[in-house]
Amino acid sequence: MTVYDYCREHDGIIRVYDDSCEYPARPLCRTREEFEGNIFAEPVMRPAWYIYVSKIHDAVIWGYEDLIYAGGCVLTDRKRQIQGNHYYISGNVPEIREDACVVKMPASPEIIEKGIDMVKMWSGNIYHFSYETISRLQLADALEEYRSYPLILDEAIIHDKWRLQLLEMMNIHNHDVVLVKQGSPYLVKELIYPSFLNWPGEKKAGYAPRMHTMAADYVRERVLSGHKPSRTYKNVYIVRGDGRRLLNEEEVIECLSRRGIEIVYQKSYDETLDAFMTADNIIGAVGSNMACTTFTKPGANIYVICPFEYQGDNNCFEITDVSRRKLHFIPADIHELGPVLIHTSFYARLDALEAVAKQLSR
């Protein structure tokens, strides 16, 4: 059952911000020729859920889990994720069927009296934390009576100083924070639920993930007001550095360095923000904090190293669309094909990369 339908039945809807139920989605490139030529179709309207804030009484949540259990129902607005491999089944939800979910219910969960739901699978990742987690805070913060409620967040964020720095920028009303452990159950007596501001991709139907402009605009506004660049850049490459996904990154760095492209090793969040906020042209592999694209200046070009097969499994389209930035793909060849992008490794095509670098160095 959707959270919205449950809350409507139980008189729990507090405010609806957008009830259009449709939002533009970018069609994926149908052929490699389109992809490598950066020939993109115009967005089309696709079904979406309401943007709203609701209140749920006696809700069971789990750390690092998207689902909520209340009133004998398993709740999620991301119902399309339940099918295929868009929803990643956790130990708390061992089975998902078309008509029902199998849930492991705790005998005596820890009790939280009240709080704002900021729990999200993968919230330890900068993209998921920025746009699927903390961007939702604006919906609750618009309602003055909930500005004193604590934020319920996954404890994963405390292990990364970048997430903590971003949280500090976003938490303008100084909410207390209640941290929940991954997989552990909690009974929240009064849960304030701000809806998600993005929608998963529909890969089989040929559409990329989408994001409401409210998410990007809010995160951009808070970060730009909270960070002043200490230096400027022109043409940059954002280093992944783990050698796990982009297998020939050392060759990529060598190729771009020869053409005068500055290499940003992301030694700090401040360095990363400086590069994204000031550069004219940004090159990076899928996942190398390209979520920071929303902080770029108007007219910036974003070049993303990505395999054709996974154009719909990353955030490139949605962030560049809502940020109104120009997206360019640099093709890559898959080395090891995983079920999703995070388990896939690939090689950047150096000839295509060299062509981009040559163009930018003119």
C-alpha positions as CSV (number, residue, x, y, z in Angstrom):
1,M,0.0,0.0,0.0
2,T,1.3,3.5,-0.7
3,V,2.0,5.8,2.2
4,Y,-0.2,8.4,0.7
5,D,-3.2,6.1,0.4
6,Y,-2.8,4.8,3.9
7,C,-2.5,8.3,5.4
8,R,-5.5,9.5,3.4
9,E,-7.6,6.7,4.8
10,H,-6.3,7.5,8.4
11,D,-6.7,11.3,8.1
12,G,-2.9,11.6,8.2
13,I,-2.2,14.0,5.3
14,I,-0.9,17.3,6.6
15,R,-0.1,19.2,3.4
16,V,0.1,18.4,-0.3
17,Y,2.6,20.4,-2.2
18,D,2.2,18.9,-5.7
19,D,-0.7,16.7,-6.7
20,S,-0.1,16.6,-10.5
21,C,0.6,12.9,-10.5
22,E,2.7,13.3,-13.6
23,Y,6.3,14.5,-14.0
24,P,8.6,14.6,-17.1
25,A,10.9,11.7,-17.7
26,R,13.8,11.5,-20.1
27,P,13.6,8.6,-22.6
28,L,16.7,6.5,-22.7
29,C,18.8,6.4,-25.9
30,R,17.5,3.5,-28.0
31,T,20.8,2.8,-29.8
32,R,24.5,3.0,-29.2
33,E,24.7,5.5,-32.0
34,E,22.3,7.8,-30.2
35,F,24.1,7.4,-26.9
36,E,27.6,8.0,-28.3
37,G,26.3,10.9,-30.4
38,N,24.6,12.4,-27.3
39,I,21.3,12.5,-29.2
40,F,18.6,12.7,-26.5
41,A,14.9,12.7,-26.9
42,E,12.8,15.4,-25.2
43,P,11.2,14.5,-21.8
44,V,7.7,13.1,-21.8
45,M,5.1,13.0,-18.9
46,R,5.0,9.8,-16.9
47,P,3.0,8.8,-13.7
48,A,4.4,10.2,-10.4
49,W,3.2,10.3,-6.8
50,Y,2.1,13.2,-4.8
51,I,4.6,15.5,-3.0
52,Y,3.3,15.9,0.6
53,V,3.8,15.6,4.3
54,S,1.9,13.1,6.5
55,K,1.7,11.9,10.0
56,I,1.7,8.1,10.9
57,H,1.0,6.9,14.4
58,D,2.7,3.7,15.8
59,A,4.9,3.2,12.7
60,V,7.6,0.5,12.7
61,I,10.7,1.5,10.7
62,W,14.0,-0.2,10.2
63,G,17.4,1.4,9.9
64,Y,18.6,1.6,6.2
65,E,15.2,0.5,4.9
66,D,12.7,2.3,2.8
67,L,9.6,0.5,3.9
68,I,7.3,1.4,6.8
69,Y,4.9,-0.9,8.7
70,A,1.7,0.5,10.3
71,G,-1.8,-0.7,10.9
72,G,-1.1,-4.1,9.5
73,C,0.1,-2.7,6.2
74,V,3.6,-2.5,4.5
75,L,3.8,1.0,3.2
76,T,5.9,2.5,0.4
77,D,5.3,5.2,-2.2
78,R,8.0,3.6,-4.3
79,K,5.6,0.8,-5.3
80,R,7.1,0.4,-8.8
81,Q,10.4,-0.5,-7.1
82,I,8.9,-3.6,-5.6
83,Q,9.0,-5.4,-8.9
84,G,12.1,-6.5,-10.8
85,N,15.4,-5.6,-9.2
86,H,14.5,-1.9,-8.5
87,Y,13.7,-2.8,-4.9
88,Y,16.6,-4.5,-3.0
89,I,15.1,-6.9,-0.6
90,S,16.5,-6.7,2.9
91,G,16.6,-9.2,5.8
92,N,13.5,-7.5,7.2
93,V,11.5,-8.0,4.0
94,P,12.6,-11.5,2.9
95,E,9.9,-11.8,0.2
96,I,7.9,-9.4,-2.0
97,R,5.0,-10.7,-4.0
98,E,2.6,-8.8,-6.3
99,D,-0.2,-8.9,-3.7
100,A,1.7,-9.0,-0.4
101,C,5.0,-8.5,1.4
102,V,6.5,-10.9,3.9
103,V,7.9,-8.9,6.8
104,K,9.8,-10.0,9.9
105,M,8.1,-8.2,12.7
106,P,10.1,-7.5,15.9
107,A,8.9,-8.7,19.3
108,S,9.9,-5.5,21.2
109,P,11.3,-2.7,19.0
110,E,13.0,0.3,20.5
111,I,10.6,3.1,21.0
112,I,11.0,6.7,19.5
113,E,8.4,9.1,20.7
114,K,8.3,11.3,17.7
115,G,10.5,12.3,14.8
116,I,10.8,13.2,11.1
117,D,11.5,10.2,8.8
118,M,14.9,10.7,7.1
119,V,15.6,6.9,6.8
120,K,16.6,5.6,3.4
121,M,18.4,2.6,2.1
122,W,21.9,3.7,0.8
123,S,21.7,7.0,2.7
124,G,25.5,6.6,3.3
125,N,26.0,7.4,-0.4
126,I,26.3,11.1,-1.2
127,Y,23.7,11.0,-4.0
128,H,21.1,9.1,-2.0
129,F,21.7,11.2,1.1
130,S,21.5,14.5,-0.8
131,Y,18.5,14.0,-3.0
132,E,16.5,11.0,-1.6
133,T,17.1,11.8,2.1
134,I,17.9,15.3,3.3
135,S,16.1,17.1,0.4
136,R,12.8,15.9,2.0
137,L,13.5,18.0,5.1
138,Q,12.2,21.1,3.3
139,L,8.7,19.7,3.2
140,A,8.6,19.3,7.0
141,D,10.5,22.5,7.8
142,A,7.9,24.5,5.9
143,L,5.5,23.6,8.8
144,E,6.6,25.5,11.9
145,E,5.0,23.1,14.3
146,Y,7.5,20.3,13.3
147,R,10.7,22.3,13.5
148,S,11.3,21.1,17.0
149,Y,10.9,17.4,16.0
150,P,14.2,15.4,15.8
151,L,15.4,14.0,12.5
152,I,15.5,10.2,12.4
153,L,18.6,9.3,10.3
154,D,20.6,6.2,9.5
155,E,23.8,6.0,11.6
156,A,25.8,5.4,8.4
157,I,26.0,9.2,8.0
158,I,28.2,9.6,11.0
159,H,31.0,7.6,9.4
160,D,31.4,10.1,6.6
161,K,32.4,13.7,7.3
162,W,31.0,14.8,3.9
163,R,27.5,13.8,4.9
164,L,27.9,15.5,8.3
165,Q,29.0,18.7,6.6
166,L,26.0,18.5,4.2
167,L,23.7,17.8,7.1
168,E,25.0,20.9,8.9
169,M,24.2,23.0,5.8
170,M,20.7,21.6,5.6
171,N,19.7,21.6,9.2
172,I,19.0,25.3,9.5
173,H,16.5,24.8,12.3
174,N,18.9,22.8,14.4
175,H,16.8,19.7,14.8
176,D,18.1,17.1,17.2
177,V,19.2,13.9,15.5
178,V,18.2,10.3,16.4
179,L,20.4,7.7,14.8
180,V,19.0,4.3,13.9
181,K,21.1,1.2,13.3
182,Q,21.0,-0.7,10.0
183,G,18.4,-3.6,10.2
184,S,17.2,-2.7,13.7
185,P,13.5,-2.1,14.2
186,Y,12.0,1.0,15.9
187,L,8.5,1.9,16.9
188,V,7.9,5.6,16.3
189,K,4.8,6.8,18.1
190,E,4.4,9.9,16.0
191,L,6.2,9.7,12.6
192,I,6.3,12.8,10.3
193,Y,6.7,11.5,6.8
194,P,7.9,13.9,4.1
195,S,7.4,12.2,0.7
196,F,10.3,11.4,-1.6
197,L,11.1,14.0,-4.2
198,N,12.3,11.6,-7.0
199,W,11.0,8.6,-8.9
200,P,12.9,5.5,-9.9
201,G,13.8,4.8,-13.5
202,E,11.6,2.6,-15.7
203,K,14.3,0.8,-17.5
204,K,12.0,-1.8,-19.2
205,A,9.8,1.0,-20.5
206,G,12.8,3.0,-21.6
207,Y,12.8,6.0,-19.1
208,A,15.5,7.4,-16.9
209,P,15.0,8.2,-13.2
210,R,13.4,11.6,-12.4
211,M,13.8,14.2,-9.7
212,H,11.4,17.0,-8.7
213,T,12.9,20.5,-9.1
214,M,12.2,21.1,-5.4
215,A,14.9,18.6,-4.5
216,A,17.7,20.0,-6.6
217,D,16.7,23.6,-5.9
218,Y,16.7,23.2,-2.2
219,V,20.0,21.3,-2.0
220,R,21.6,23.8,-4.3
221,E,20.3,26.8,-2.4
222,R,21.5,25.5,1.0
223,V,25.0,24.4,-0.3
224,L,25.6,27.6,-2.3
225,S,24.7,29.7,0.7
226,G,26.9,27.5,3.1
227,H,30.0,27.2,1.0
228,K,32.2,29.9,-0.6
229,P,34.8,28.6,-3.1
230,S,38.4,29.2,-2.1
231,R,39.6,29.0,-5.7
232,T,38.3,28.6,-9.2
233,Y,38.7,25.9,-11.9
234,K,38.1,25.8,-15.7
235,N,38.3,22.2,-17.0
236,V,38.4,19.4,-14.4
237,Y,38.4,15.6,-14.1
238,I,36.8,14.3,-10.9
239,V,38.8,11.2,-9.7
240,R,36.9,8.1,-8.4
241,G,40.1,6.8,-6.9
242,D,38.9,3.3,-5.8
243,G,39.9,1.4,-8.9
244,R,36.8,-0.7,-8.5
245,R,34.4,0.6,-11.2
246,L,36.5,2.6,-13.7
247,L,39.4,0.1,-14.3
248,N,41.6,2.3,-16.4
249,E,41.4,5.5,-14.4
250,E,45.2,5.9,-14.3
251,E,45.2,6.0,-18.1
252,V,42.3,8.4,-18.1
253,I,44.2,10.7,-15.7
254,E,47.3,10.6,-17.9
255,C,45.3,11.3,-21.1
256,L,43.5,14.3,-19.6
257,S,46.6,15.7,-17.9
258,R,48.4,15.9,-21.2
259,R,45.7,18.1,-22.5
260,G,45.8,20.5,-19.5
261,I,42.7,19.2,-17.8
262,E,43.1,19.7,-14.0
263,I,42.8,16.6,-11.9
264,V,40.6,16.9,-8.7
265,Y,41.4,14.1,-6.3
266,Q,38.5,15.0,-3.9
267,K,40.6,15.1,-0.8
268,S,37.9,17.1,0.9
269,Y,34.2,18.0,0.4
270,D,35.3,21.6,0.1
271,E,37.7,20.8,-2.8
272,T,34.9,18.9,-4.6
273,L,32.5,21.7,-4.1
274,D,35.0,24.3,-5.3
275,A,35.5,22.3,-8.6
276,F,31.9,21.8,-9.3
277,M,30.8,25.3,-8.4
278,T,33.4,27.1,-10.5
279,A,34.5,24.9,-13.5
280,D,33.2,25.4,-17.0
281,N,33.6,21.8,-18.0
282,I,33.5,18.8,-15.7
283,I,34.5,15.2,-16.6
284,G,33.9,12.2,-14.3
285,A,32.9,8.6,-14.2
286,V,29.4,7.6,-13.1
287,G,29.4,7.7,-9.3
288,S,32.4,9.9,-8.7
289,N,30.3,12.4,-6.8
290,M,28.7,13.5,-10.1
291,A,25.7,14.1,-7.8
292,C,27.4,17.5,-7.2
293,T,26.4,18.5,-10.7
294,T,23.5,20.5,-9.3
295,F,26.0,23.0,-7.8
296,T,27.5,23.9,-11.1
297,K,27.2,27.3,-12.6
298,P,24.8,28.1,-15.5
299,G,26.3,27.0,-18.9
300,A,28.6,24.3,-17.4
301,N,29.1,21.1,-19.4
302,I,29.0,17.7,-17.7
303,Y,30.8,14.9,-19.4
304,V,30.0,11.5,-17.8
305,I,32.0,8.3,-18.5
306,C,29.3,5.6,-18.7
307,P,28.5,2.3,-20.5
308,F,25.5,2.4,-22.8
309,E,23.9,-0.5,-20.9
310,Y,23.7,1.6,-17.7
311,Q,22.5,5.0,-18.9
312,G,19.3,4.5,-17.0
313,D,20.8,3.2,-13.8
314,N,22.5,6.4,-12.8
315,N,21.5,10.0,-11.9
316,C,23.0,11.8,-14.9
317,F,19.8,12.5,-16.7
318,E,17.7,13.6,-13.7
319,I,20.3,15.9,-12.1
320,T,21.3,17.6,-15.4
321,D,17.7,18.0,-16.4
322,V,16.5,19.6,-13.1
323,S,19.7,21.7,-12.8
324,R,19.4,22.7,-16.5
325,R,22.9,21.7,-17.4
326,K,24.2,20.2,-20.6
327,L,24.9,16.4,-20.4
328,H,27.4,14.6,-22.6
329,F,28.2,10.9,-22.3
330,I,31.7,9.5,-22.9
331,P,31.2,5.8,-23.8
332,A,32.8,3.0,-21.8
333,D,33.1,-0.7,-22.4
334,I,31.9,-3.1,-19.8
335,H,34.5,-5.5,-18.2
336,E,32.3,-7.3,-15.7
337,L,28.6,-7.0,-16.0
338,G,26.8,-6.9,-12.6
339,P,23.1,-6.9,-11.8
340,V,23.2,-3.2,-11.2
341,L,25.7,-0.4,-11.9
342,I,27.4,-0.5,-8.5
343,H,28.5,-4.1,-9.2
344,T,29.7,-3.4,-12.7
345,S,33.2,-2.5,-13.9
346,F,34.2,-0.9,-17.1
347,Y,36.9,0.8,-19.2
348,A,36.6,4.4,-20.5
349,R,37.2,4.6,-24.3
350,L,40.4,6.6,-24.5
351,D,39.8,7.7,-28.1
352,A,36.5,9.3,-27.2
353,L,38.1,10.8,-24.0
354,E,41.0,12.2,-26.1
355,A,38.5,13.8,-28.5
356,V,36.7,15.6,-25.6
357,A,40.0,16.7,-24.0
358,K,41.3,18.0,-27.3
359,Q,38.1,20.0,-27.8
360,L,38.3,21.5,-24.3
361,S,42.0,22.5,-24.6
362,R,41.5,24.7,-27.6
